[in-house]
Amino acid sequence: MPIRHCIVHLIDKKPDGSAAVLHARDSELAESQAMENLLADLNESYNAKQGKAWGFFHEESGAYPFSGWLKEYQDGGRDFTAFTRQAVEHLQKLMEESNLSIGGHVLFAHYQQGMTDYLAIALLHHSEGVTVTDALDVAPARHLDLGQLHLAARINLSEWQNNQQSKQYISFIKGKNGKKVSDYFRDFIGCQEGIDPPSETRTLLKAFSDFVESEDLAEEQAREKTKTLVDYASTQAKLGEPITLQELSGLIDEERPRAFYEHIRNKDYGLSPEIPPDKRTLSQFQRFTGRAEGLSISFEAHLLGSKVEYDEGRDMLIIRQLPTQLKDQLKRRKED
């Protein structure tokens, strides 16, 4: 993971309403193993975070100036240190206006992963701990607490530059339960939400269920394809990367690598070519299937207890809200 530029500034702001004080670094951080370890740990913590949102920049304006500064840096009009200094001064101003915010170390890192350039921005805090010294004494020690990462964003610089129609080149951590504590940080980036990962993931899983049903697959084949989808999507979520529909289609059916992709396009599910996976939605997806003597039953695990009820004592399944197509067939049969 080559690090192109990296710097840390400090905004000292207490939760007592006192003014925020900026301590800005005047030069980039030198390359080091510690810096590489920090960025790797930051990415791991960020990727594992639930409740991230994906979006794109507001149009540049006085209220949302960040994208203009970033473009100037990308175009070579200003160096990385000057860009981050102006950005952190803007963050300091927004932080002072927010009564819910406290200060911290502000990390800016421009790095490359594969062929893609990213800019990571995170507000970091310390935790107090203990360590054992070389003399075997126990001593207090402070460390960056990446497990408590609440304000952070990652911008896919390559996609921002090369795909003007994209609405998902920025990801950021959303406040839990709609807390406004993170709103000022989102406004600092100048980001608006463009894609709803849970909704997109649910639509993808619905498309997959329809595909499996339309292919009339054997039970074992259906289970294998389900496992392929969940494994791939979970891996992408762990890496912080989107699900690519064409890649997924090729994994689901190697002999017909475009079959699932064409199914999605022909049925017009409205899915983007790349989907940020939602881990919580994926964890709920599992199919119960069974066939016997002309009877075939298949449903998703999350329906158990709501639309589908299992009565073990009477060896029965109770199904509520039958599919319209099935009801129409039953009605026609009754009329006949």
Buried (B, 14 or more C-beta within 10 A) or exposed (E): EEBBBBBBBBBBBEEEEEEBEBEBBEEBBEEEEEBBEBBEBBBEBBBBBEBBBBBBBBEBEEEBBBBBBBBBBBEEEBEBBEBBBBBBEBBBEBBBEBEEBBBBBBBBBBBBBEEEBBBBBBBBBEEEEEEEEEEEEEEEEEEBBBEEBBBBBBBBBBBBEEEEEBBBBBBBBBBEEEEEBBBBBBBBBBBBBBBBBBEBBBBBBBBBBBBBEEBEBEEEEBBEBBEBBBEBBBEBBEEBBBBBBEBBBBBBBEEEBEBBBEBBEEBEBEBBEBBBBBBEBBEBBBBBBEEEEEEEEBBBEBBBEEBBEEEEEEEEBEEEEEEEEEEEEEEEEEEE
